[in-house]
């Protein structure tokens, strides 16, 4: 009876998704909302409207459309209240180079949780079909796979943020030296940042280009720099931005300070490389001790052992 119930549950879920997909094609349900009509007209003055207008069709569960939007919003509020950490999520999104809001990331986590729960339900049905006594798997597997889906989306974001921050850390001394040369040549701070923003294939240069766009739209330079450094959460960059703001407000010399900070950043980069090399040496010990060394000892001892055993 439990096997039949599990199969009927899976088939009913698939049937419901198919019916929802057909219903979303009806004119009354597929018509655009008021926010969809107004967003293209205010994208120049509203960041939320720009994000809404530039969203792709690959958002989580696009087939459900209007029908499950209240359910997704309720799951989103539940995740925000239970999981928490909006500040940390916002910083990780910024470090990963993503401009999506925290709410959209929570919706993606909800979609991953639903997908994981569905996968767990399918696996549980297969297990119960082979072992009918293991009916509790129908409850435990979807919950475990759903939690794993949320954790996997979080882990993916952490990995992307860490990878991008490592690249920004490696680019930071070079960018500082380039800015020092531009300032020593007589350019202003704005022109030096604009020259850095024109560089290609550089994550930190793209960040400076975003700062330049913010300044050109009317944001004060000090506010744009402070917001940019605080969002990334990279301490040497925060110190550099503080020195730039102080130099602009008080007229203090800046080229020598940036040159000294570039030298310090080079030292920090060398120290990070040495630490990474030490960790890699420890990682290399595992295959060396567990695989290579036993095989070497085996090749050295086995011929003598074979000769001794064959002689006697």
Order of alpha helices (4+ residues) and beta strands (2+ residues): alpha-alpha-alpha-alpha-alpha-alpha-alpha-alpha-alpha-alpha-alpha-alpha-alpha-alpha
